Structure formats: structure tokens, C-alpha cells
Amino acid sequence: MVKKVIVEAMINGDPVELLCEPRQSLLEVLRDELDMTGSKEGCLTGDCGACTVIVNGRAVCSCLMLGVEAEGATITTIEGLADGAKLHVLQQKFLEHASLQCGICTPGFLMSAKALLDHNPKPTEADIRYALAGNLCRCTGYDKIVKAVVDAAQTMLTGAGSGHGTVPRQSASEATSDMLGKGEEVK
Amino acid sequence: MAATTNGNGYHVIGTRPIRHDGVDKVTGRARYGADYTFPGMLFGKVLRSPHAHALIKSIKTDKAAALPGVKAVMTSADLPQLADKMEAAGEQAVNLAHLSANILARGKVLYDGHPVAVVAATSIHIAEEALRLIEVEYEALPVVMSVEDAMKPGATILLPTLRNKEDGPDKQTNVAAHMQFKRGDVAEGFKSADFIVEREFNTAMVHQGYIEPHNAVGIYSADGHATIYCSTQGTFVVRSLCSAVLGIPEGKIKVVPAEIGGGFGGKTVVYLEPLSVLLSKATGHPVKLVMTRGEVLRATGPTSGSTIRCKMGATKDGKLVAAECWLAYEAGAFPGSPVGAGAMTIVTPYNIPNILIDAYDVVVNRPKTAAYRAPGATNAAMASETVVDELAEKCGIDPIEFRLKNASAEGTPQTVGPPFKRIGFVETLEAIKNSPHYKSKLTGPNRGRGVASGFWFNVGLQSSATVNIHTDGTVSVVTGSVDIGGTRAAQAMIVAEVLGVDINDVRPVVADTDSIGHTDVTGGSRTAFATGWAVWDAAQDALRQLKERVAKTWEKKPDEVAFDNGRFSPVSGNGVKPMTLKELAPRLARTGGPIIGRATVNARGVGPAFATMLVDVEVDPDTGKVKILRATVAQDVGKAIHPAYVEGQMQGGTAQGIGWALNEEYFYDDKGILRNTGLLDYRMPTCLDLPALETIMVEVPTPGHPLGIRGVGEVPIVPPPAAIANAIYQATGVRMLELPMAPPRLMKQILKKRAATDTQAAAAD
């Protein structure tokens, strides 16, 4: 067996030092070494997004990154989304809009949505659908998820509630309106 | 008495409170099966067949067993051999010998991914290495992948002992069953028809696609008791099936329901659960097994691909007079496709005097199918609802009007069983007709609008519930129904309604098999209906006892105590101060002790479900890609307890139906090896593929149910494929007779039609 490696990272605001095998994915490290089981394994190939975490400001599938690659990184996981006992606006809106059924995909959606709003506080519905297209949900048909993110973005803009992300803003997504699968009434 | 009967006047029912398990699920705290760990836990991994059909000549495990860290290597030789015997398992019955041979192959592998051996080791990586050290000698056999090939005379036989009644005890066969359903005289019926349409449809095998892979942790104790933590739709079915497969008495197995990450019918059977106990018993350690996505796709769940011939006749004024259907469904490696349900739903939405339906359950070298949301009905509706659409066109009648002319209603005979009681099919059609979507105009090239309907029986079955009154006046409601989509909230709402307490003062709990009475699977759209019924009865039982205590306090008879929305008061006012549950609860000790309301049901009088979908599509004329522009589904939901989660079921079912219609399919190569074992190639809808899904809830209460509840989970998956096929026809003039209607298939038909049109035009020139 290959020897374990010491990895230091900032996870959910705390400095973490851990031992992991070079072959372990970040997802495996989070779940099995740090007991942070909120990030879920759905496919291990980056297709379902259930393991999404934010690494240095970007939403990534933690199953596609090795634990050793987290050296020096700043990572936010679902466990770090709420501010103590105060839910993030996205979490609150997911509850209010009944955006989850079984809930297995929910942590991944929340992290992808957070990464979107951190970068683009005024997303269109098309932006939202584009940003969440890497997350699969089999229960909801996405409608209530998209509505929750729209509501959360509006709530955060009007200051009625604020997220507490410290992720640097980057350019807005280039989603165009033709990516929007929205029914239009044609006159 | 709480004045709560069907209709208006509810305080809690029909509102949209935040679900009780919600915070845990948005913070990552909720524990799913794969999240459980125990001290000393080992990790299990399954060796799977690389062949679709082969004899197992030998299995050598000594090298694997010698790898440091490996604690056990086991095969079917370590499981008891079981006789052919049927056992109820939720929506479908299972043959125990077949179930056992599906958990670990016995002498023969029957599909790519069939489990052959299982390993327990100190880490998952060591377990994976050990699998590579197991030496299996196979003798490959010819593969049988389609019902057509499996039914041919002289076809390669999968199960040497399989027989069917028609062919008798001496003939080996791949046809596990032939069912026939008849009414009237179809030959006479077709004679009276002005128009007859006959089509053959082929639909591909598809998977439920739950995001959470199967998992189990088994802990076997030295005292002979076993505990299983797993994500399942039915803890009691896991207990009974593990008992049968392992030969451990049911009473010595406890199944603890983890949170479940989707099931859709696919988690009503067992795969890893018995193996976790087998390995734990062999090693003395807790053992966890979790499937990869590839294992999920290769070896669990899927629902049948099918071949369906559907012939229907109508008079020119649009009356259906005869239907003749032939259905053959892929069962997978062992018998048990949902073809019976397909046959019993295919024409049931309509009042047709003459029907003849033949249905065949056929084994093929594919994974054993499991239930999938209205099992069998979606394939069937693809056929019948397309033929109905074509007949409506021939009659020159709007497809919704055509359906209204023939729609089943109260008193209409079903294909099997008694005539319908009050149902809401007509109401769903009317709701679509009156919808903003229907009234909107769809114009533009390559666009079309389609409609289709769906029917599903729903089931009742058994449920248990207890309602505990706590000393501070809060209440807990305990059931055995695993919550897969928000049913805990619904159960709590029923209790809050009956006892007149705040919804946040009720805690819903899903208990393990030691802590609640028998409860059947969360499936068949039964949980709100049947477990909700048990919860209603248990809350009423608690209320009855509470009134007795109030009467005792007031020195009155129980029937002299009135109750309305949480307040007890004397029937005739005589100066006694009314009392709330919160005031009474601390005094229970002094009036006779704690109160538990309890109830069980074996629910009868289940209300069948109907849904109608309207969909607008745009077809890319160069690629054949279909874009869903707008979709509306109207469904008879009986009585929506928590409307947001009812809408969620409608939207989720619709989305799965759209995936089935347009993209999802199993690709096998000519050796029977599955080529799309990941979610990149098994293409489920993303949120970019779907529009907002509009829902119209129609409430036609189920007669006899105290709240009028009707199961809502399954039926919305049924209409989408046919509705989309009908919309594609309007957009392109092409009738699609196969699923999925993926770009290559649709493009082929579009080009064929274009060529035919060009030929005609040339001839005209």
C-alpha cells in the first residue's frame, strides 16, 4: 500500500490537517476521513453533481479531484453553508419551495447554486438552469429548485437576507436565452 | 368532534408547511445508508459477471482470501439453496430461488453484471484488489437479448426449469407466463368500426435512475440477531426477503431505515442487504456495501423494454368499439416483468365493449427488472394513446373531445376487477381543455402540440401508526413508511388536523421494524393513502382517549365533551373552562397515565389515478432533436394533503416520462454487454432539458377514505411518451412507434418521410 500523505486545507473556515492515500478522491477524503458525509456519491464520474463542493471559489465535483490536490485550497462543503444555526438563504428557500423530495441531490444543488450566486448575484432563469445543468435530480423535475434559486437571488439582492459567502466574484455565466427551455406562447 | 370531512374547512390539510426532515436535508446532516459507519466496520465488494450468459465452471477464491486485509470471500455455495416459491414483495411477487440466484449466481450467470462472489476487507480498495484475484472459469453461452429472439422456436433457454401452463411441464421455454384478458367479441366489434388503426411499438429498457446507489450495512451479533441499515422503500420487505435468503428467522432481523435517495420502485427488492449480513456473520464485523453507478445500471432495477401491438377500432362519430392488444415485456434474467399491469392498464381509461389482450412475460439476458413508477403502464400507454390519437384524427375529432367521448367514469367496467367507483379522468381532460396552455396558440415551423392520458391502479396494503401525546402537549407520530418524497410532512399534517395542534408541535418518525407494526413498502402510491389512513385512525384513537380524560377531569361523560380545533369544551356550557391539549397534557399522569393512539389498516377501496398531459414540442429538422417548449399535467389527486409535494410528484413523474420518451435507453452490444454504464451515456433529463412543468391538481375524493386521499406518485409518468409522440406527429407528420424518440431514430423517420414526399412530388411532375 502507498504511504499516506499529509494534506493541509482550509475547510469551512477552519484549518484542517489530514492524512490521505494518494488514490483517494476529495469526496472519499471528506466522507471517510473527515466524516463530512453531506457531500454525496451518485456516480463517481462527475455526471450527477451530488458531490459538488466549492474549491477556491469554483463549484467542482469532489469525486473528480484527488484529496492530495486539496493541499492549500479553500473549500466550502454543504456542512459549511449555514452560518451556525442560521440557514443560508438558499437553504431556507429550498425548504419554502419544497425543492427537495428524497434530498440526496440537495447538497450538490445548494453548492452549485451558491457558486452561481457568488459569481452572478443577478442570474436570469437561463443562467440558473445553465449553472445547475451539471446536477441531476430525479425526483423534482427541477421546477421547484429553479424557483427557489430565483427567489433566493432576489431575496439576497433586496437585502432581506444575505448569504455569507466570501468567494471572489468572477464573470457572469455566458448562458444565452436559447438555453432556456421555457415554454413560450407564440402569438 | 373535529368537523373534518371531505371538502373544505380544514385547518392544516391543504397548506404547505416546511417538512420536518427538511433542515437535516439542506445542511447535509441527514443520514443515508452510505453515511453510516460503525467501529470495526469492513467494506464489501461484489464480483460481477463479464458475460451475459455463461456457465460457471469453477470459482477459485484462495488467492483473494490470502490478500492481507481480506476477511471473507463468499459465493452462492455459502447461501442456502431455496425451492421455487413465491413471496409477496410490495408491488410485485418474487420467486425466492430466483431472488437468491440473483443475489449470488448459482451455476450460471444470466446477465452482464450478475453477482458471482463477494468480498469483505478492511478497506474498499483492498476489497477491489481482492476481486481481481478471484479466478472464475466461465463457459460462454449464446445470448438472448430481445423478446422476439427469446420467443422464437428453438431459442437458447435461460432457465432450464422454467415452464409455463400453456406449453406444459415437458417444454423448456423463455416465456414465463401468458395472460389473457377478454370482454365481448373483438371480431364483431371491429366489424362495426368505421376506422381501424393497428400499430406495433417497441420501447427500450430504462432505469429508475435514483441518484443514490444501493447500500447496506449488516451487523450480525453473536446472539444470532442481525441488524441492517439500508436505504430501502420497505424495511419489512427487506426483513422478510433477507430472512428467506439467509435462513435467519424474521424475528431475529431488525431493519433500520436510513434516509433514501430515491427509489421509484427500484428499492423494493434486495441486492446487498443479505450479503451484508452474510459477510458480517462470517467475519464478526459490521460490513458495509455500496454500489457504484455502473453496478446500479448493470445489475439493478430496470424496467422492461417491450414489444406491443395495438389495434383499435372506432365508429365515425368517435366511439371506440374494439381493442386488441398483444404485449411482450422483457422480464430480465428471471420472470416477473410488469406485463400484467401493462395489459390491465392499456385500454382501461376507455369504455370499450370488446377487448382482447394477450400478455407475455419473457426472460432475456438482461438484469432482472424491478418495479418502476406505475410499472408496465407507461410502455402500454405509449401504444394505446398513440393509436387513440390516430383514430381521433381519422374521425376528424379533437383528441381531447375524442377521449371525453370514450372516457371511463363511475360504473365503467375495468379490464379486470369491479367497475370503477368515482374517478376523475373526465375532470383531468376538462382541466386541460380549460388550461391557459390549451387556450394559448402554438405557431411556428416544426412545432406541434400533443395530448395523452394515463391510468394507474394504485394499491392499499397494510400500514401501522402510533400517535404519542407528550407531557408538554406536543405529539409524535410513528409509522413504518419510509419517507421518499415528503410523506412525513403529510402524516404530521393529518395528526395536526385531527388534534388541532400546530404542525410544528407534531414530530413524524419513521421507525425500524422492531418499533412499529408491519407496514408494507413505500410504493404503489400507497403511503399518503394507506399509512395516512392509519395515522388518521390513530389520531382519532388518541383524541377519543383525550376526551375521556377531559370528561374525568370535569366529572362528565365523554360524549358530554365537545372538541373543535384543539379546544375541549362542555357540550352544554355550565361554567367549566374550555381546555386545550397543551393544558391537558401535563395532567395525563393524574388522570390515568400516558396516551398512545394506535391503528392499523389493510386498506381497501383504493382510488385509481388518472393524469392527462399537454405538451408543445419543437423538432430540429436537421438533427431530430426534440425540445420541450411547454408541458402541463392535470391529475386527479383525490385530496392534496401537502399540495407542494403533490405537485412535486406530478412534476417528477412527468420529468421521468420525458426522459423515457426522448433519451433514456439501455445499449447492449451483440455479446449482451451493457455499453452505457454511466450517467453521461445513460442520459437523464437535466434542468436545461426541461421547461417549467405546469401542474393542475383536480380533487375528486376517493370514496370511503376519511380524507378522500388518492395515491399521486406513479401515474404522472404514464402520459409523457405518448403525449410527446403525438406532438412530434403534429410537428413533423411522423408517427413515432419506438422509444426513446432520440434524434437518430426520429431523424431516420423524418428523412424517410421526406424521401417519400419527394418521390410523390417527382411522380406528380
Interface residues (C-beta under 8 A of the other chain):
Chain A: E21 R23 R31 D35 M36 T37 G38 S39 K40 E41 G42 C43 L44 T45 D47 C48 A50 T77 I78 E79 L81 A82 L87 Q91 F94 L95 E96 H97 A98 L100 Q101 C102 G103 I104 C105 T106 P107 L110 I128 R129 Y130 L132 A133 G134 N135 L136 C137 R138 C139 T140 G141 Y142 D143 K144 I145 V146 M179 G181 K182 G183 E184 E185 V186 K187
Chain B: R16 I18 R19 D21 G22 V23 K25 V26 T27 G28 R29 A30 R31 Y32 A34 D35 T37 H125 Q208 G209 Y210 I211 E212 P213 E259 I260 G261 G262 G263 F264 V290 T292 R293 H437 S440 K441 L442 T443 G444 R447 I484 G485 G486 D616 K627 I628 L629 R630 A631 H642 A644 Y645 E647 G648 Q651 G652 T654 A655 Q656 G678 L679 L680 M684 P685 T686 C687 L688 D689 L690 P691 A692 L693 E694
